């Protein structure tokens, strides 16, 4: 039965026949009898990487297979979500080695996107912490792969958007923690130059990111709030928190009940939000100990927050530029400011070294921005693409909904090697998505 499918940005939306399974033999039968299919997790990527006329929902394939609580090694089926895992591992004194800005993604999705977090400059992307995983390839073989076994399949699957096959099992290492809290520091930066200096000054922190005001000009161009943090020790907690250091108090979640009208998001409301967000930090430097959830997943506290962008949806635009190409960051922010199309959610981070085959991160600055779908948006993003290319950067495939194929092939230096490995394990394009067809990665 066909239904309307879209990912978190609600753009694009397609008619798709989505199937589900609970046993691997069911999955293998489906793979053997269907063509041009794509695995789909919880639909939290932003573009069209998990959209196809035939899709396979992984959400019922969600068992924890093994948990070594002594050494922090977890083995799970690919459909389990991060929030399910956090409920299990945090009370045992462990945390995810790398996590994106939402806990509502599957482990399979984390691998396929090779997700990064606020700690990339220290801990790299998710692929660095994988011990091994199973992948059902286009020839209907289940292959166990790792950095040493079927290494080509391993690296093409990490960040490969599901094109090498269907990830079914993942075994990975966790991070040891003593509490479920974060010692957080917030620092106000008057402009872009200052926040870049602060990133360098505070690079010894495990976690760092900055919210940035895209609409400022002049002396306050790029004003920001840098947020850094470390896992708190029991001694840093309040007496009440110390009673259960690995347990968080329950909180009610807010809900956006319906798609907001498109006129709600305009230059005036974005400017007003940015002013309030910047000035709510009433001191230049603020310190506090907070639960891990608002630090890592602030937007998860608002269910269906994507509806705030209206029925037409939105595009998240995330790029990375080399560390020495800060001028490119200035050029893109200037173009956005001149256009007056600022983003409520503009997040700046610094990446460390990343030498993987097709993963997004490179050593440099990455900026993620949300733009409501409107007339003229796609040509404007094409202009931003030109700047990204000019300065040697690239776009995140997991956020991409509209990149032209020439931009991908020019910006990912290992694109041809990746395409060759996809062809090797997915020769007949059994696994394909709207994105892979748009980027000419599948036939």
N, C-alpha and C positions, 0 to 999 in steps of 0.2 A: 504493500500500500504506500502510495506516494504522500509525502507531506512537505511542508515548507521548512527548509533548513537554512539557517544562517549561523555565523559564529558571533562572538561577543559584540562586534561592531555593528551587527545587523545589516552589514553591507559587504558583499552582495548576498542576496537570498535566492535560493533555487528550489525547484521541485526535485526531491530525491526519494528513492526507496531505501529506507534504513532498516537493516536487519540487526539482530542481537543474538548472543549465544552465551551459554554457561559452561560448556565443555569444549575442550580443544578439538575433539573429533567433529563436533558440529561446525566449528570454524573451518576446519580443513575441508569438509564437504562443501561448504559455501564457497571457499576460495577455488576449489576444483571445478565448480560449475558456473562461476561468474567471471566476467571480464570487465576491466576498467573500474575497479573498486578502490576505495580508500578507507583506512581505519579512522575512526572518529572517537575522541575521548569525551570530555565534558563541554566541548564547544567554546573553550575560553581563549583560543587563538583569535586574532582579530580579523583576519582576511579570509582567503578561500583555500587555504592549504589542506583543510579536511573536508572540502565539499566536492561531491561527485554525484552523478546520477544514481550510482549504487554506493552506499556507504555501510560500514559495519560498526555498530556501537560496541565499545569495549566495556561499558559501565557495569555489566553484570559479571564480568570476568575480574573479580576484585578481591581475591583471597590473599591473606598473608600466609606465605608458605613456611617461613622460618624466621626467627628473630633471636640472634645471639646477643643476649643482653650484657654479656661480659665484654665482648669485643666490639659491639656496636655494628653488627652486620645484619642487614635486612634483605630478605628474599620475598618478592611479591609478584602476583599476577599484574599485568600491565594496566588493568582497568581501575585499580584502586586509586583513590584521590589523596592528595596531600593532607587534607583535613582529617581524613580517616586515619592516616598514619600518625599524624601529630597527636591524636587522642591516645594512641598506643605507646608511642616512643617517648614523649615528653615526661610522663609520670615515671618512666624508667631511667630518666637522666640522660636522654639522647635527643638530638635535634637533626633536622635535615642539613646535609652538608652545603647545599645551595638551594635557594628557593626564590622564585619570582615574586611579583607583587600580589599574587592571589594564591590562596591555598586550595582553590577549587579546580585544580587541573589534575589529570591522571599522570601516573608515573610514565606510561607509554608516551604521553604528550610531552612530558619533561625531557625524555630522551630524544624524541623526534624533533623537538625544537632546540635541543641542547641548552636548556634554560640557564640564565645567569641571574645573579642577584646583586645585592649591595656589597658583596664581598668578593667580586671577581678579581680585584687586584691582589687579593690574598689567596683565595681558594679556587680560582678558575671557574669554569662552567661545570654543569652537572656531569658531563662525560668523564671528567677527571676522577670521579669517585665511584664509577661503575666497575664492578669486578668481572661480571659476565652477564650476558643476556641471550635469550632465545628469539630467533626471528624466523617466521614462515616466509620463504622466498617465493618468487614467481613460478618456480618448478615444483611447488608444493613440498619442499623439503624444510624441516625444522633444523636450523643450524644454531649451535651454541657458539657465540663469538665474544671475543675480548680483545684487549690491546695486543695479545700475542697469538690468539687463535682466530682464524678467519679475520685478521685485522683489517683487511680492506672493507669487509662487510660492516665491521664494528664502527669504523670511522665514517663510512658513508651513511650509516643509520643514525649516528649522533648528529642531529641537525639536518637530517636528510628528508624531513617532512613526510615520512612514511613511504617513500618511493622504492626502497629496497625490499619492503615486505612488511609483515605485521609483527610487531613486537608483542610477545606473549608473556615473557618472564624477565625480571630484572633483579639482579643481586648487587647491592651497593653498600658502601660504608657510610656510617652516620658520624655526627659530631657530638662529643661528650659535653654535657652541660651540668651545672650544679643547681640551677634554678630555672624557672619559666619566665624570668624577667630580664629586661635589658636596661643597662645603664646608658642613658641617652644624653647627648649634648647637642643643643641647637645654637647655631651662630648666624647672625645676620650679616650679609655681605652687601655692601652698598652698590656694587656693580659687578659685571662679569669678570673683570680683571681681579677683583678682590676674591671672588669665590674660587677662581682657579688657583690663586695663591693659597687659599685656605685648604683646598683639596690636597695640595702638596704638603702643607704644614701638618695636616691631620692624617696623612696616608698610613701612619702606623696603626690606626684604628681598623678593626676587622671589617666593620660595616660603615659605608658612607654613601650618601646621595644628597642631591640638592633639588629643591623646588626652585624654579626660575620664572620670573615675570617676563613674558615675551613681548610685552607692549611698551616697555619703557624706552626712552630715548635720552640722549644727552648724558649728563654725569651719572644718571642712575640706570643706564642701559644695562640690562641683564641682572638687575638686582635679584638677590637670591637668599634662601635660607639653607645653609648646609646642616645636615643632620648626620651625626656619627654615633656609633654605639658599640657596646661590648656586652656579652652575656654577663649578667650580674652574679656576684658571689653571694652566698647566704648572709654574710656580714653586712652587705649593702642594702638588704631589705629592711622594711619596717618590722617591728615586733609582730604585727598581725600577719604579714606576709611570711615571716620566718616559721610560722606554725605549719604551713604547707607550701614549701618553696617551689615544688614542682607541679602545683595545682593552681589554675586560674579561676577567679570568681566568674560565675555565669553572668552574661550580659544579654540584654535584649537587642535585637538587630532592627534597624530602620528599614523600611521598604519603599521603593519608588513604585507605586501601584499601577502606573500606566505611562505610556509614552507622552512626554511633555510636548506642548506645541513648539514648533521650530523657532518662533519669535522669542522664546525665552532666552536663547543663547545668542547674544549679540555683543558688539564691542563694549557697550556700556556695562552689561552684566559681568563680562569677563574682567574689565578694569576694576569694577567694584569688588569682585571676589578677590582679585590679586591684591588690592589695597588692604582689605580686611585680613587676608592671610599673612601678608608681610608684617602688618602692624600689631597683630595679636601677639607676636613675639615682642613684648614690651621692653625687653632688655637685649643688649647685643649678644649676650651669652646666657643660656639657660640650661640647667642640669636637673634631671629627674630620673627616677627608676620607674619603668612602666612595664606592663605585661608584654610578652613578645608579639601578641596579635596586632595592636595598634602600631607597633614599630614596623613589622614586616608586611602587614595586610590591612592598611587603614581603610581601603575602600570596601573590603569584605564586610565591614560593619553595616554597609548599605546594600541590601539585597536588590538586585536588578537595577543597579545604578546606571547601567547603559541606557535605560529608557529615558534618562535625562537629556539625551541627544535627539529625541524625537523619532518619529516613525521612519524617517529616511535613513537613520543610522549615522555612523561616523567612521572615519578612517583614523587609525593610529599610525603615525609616521615616526618610525625610529631608525636613526642612522648612527653610524660610528665614523669618526674621523681619526687619522693618526695623531699621536700625542703632539707632534711638532706642527700640526696644521690647525692651530687655534684660530687663525684668520678665517678659515672656512666656517667655523662655528659662529664667528662674528658676522660673516656675510649672510648666513642663513637666518640668524636672529634679526638682522637689520631688514631683510626682505619680509619676514613675518610682521615685524613692527610697522613697516611702511604700509603693508597690506591691511593692517588692523585686524588680522585674523588670529588673535592670540588664543592660547589653549588654557583651559582651566588646569589641566594636569600636564605640566611640563616638567619632566624629571631628567636631571643631568647626573650622570655617573662617570666614573673613570674605570676603564678596563685595564687589566694587566696583560701579560703575554698570553697569546692563544695561537697555537700553530696547528690546529686541527684542520681536517680536510675541507669541510664545508660549513663549520660553525660560524656564527655571526661575529663574535667578539674579536677584535684586534686591539693591541695596545693603543689606547687613545680615549677620546671623549665620546660618550654616546648620549644622545638626547631623544626623548620620546615625547611626542605631542599628539593631542587629540583634536581632530578637525571635523565638525559636523558636515555631513554630505550636503552640498549646496551647489548652485550654478557657479561654474568657474573653478571649482576646487581641483579637479583632476589636472587641468592645464597648469594651475599654480604649483601643484606637487611635481609636475614634470619639470618646472623651472628649478625647484629645490633639488631634484635629482641631478640636474646638470652641475649644480654647485658641489654636491656630494662627489660626483665623478671627478670634477676638476681638482678637488683636494684629496683624492685617493681614498675615498670612503666607500661604504656600502650600506645597504638597507637590510633590515631583519626580515627574513622570509616568513617567520611566524606572525609578523604584524602586517605583511604585505597583502594588499587587495587589488593593486592596480599597476605595479611596476611593469615597464616595458621590457621585453626580453633582452634587448641590447644593453640595457642598464645592468641587468644581472650578469650577463656574460662578460661585460667589461670590468665589473667591480669585484667579482669573486675569482681570484687568481687560479683556484683549483677547479673551476667549473667544469672543464672538459674531463679531467680525471674523475670527478664525481659522476658526470653523465656516463662515462665508460663503465663505472662500477654498477650504476643503476641498470645499464643495459645488460651487464653480465648476470645479475641476479633477478632481473625483471625484464627479460628480453622481449616479451610480447606485450609490454605495458599493461600487464594485469592490474598493477597498482598505479592509478593515475588520478589526478585531481584537476580542478579547474586551473589552479595555479601552475601545475606541472605542464599542462597543455599551453597555457599562456606564455610560459618561459621556455618552451620547446625542450623540456626535459623528458617528455614522453611522446611517443609517436601518435 
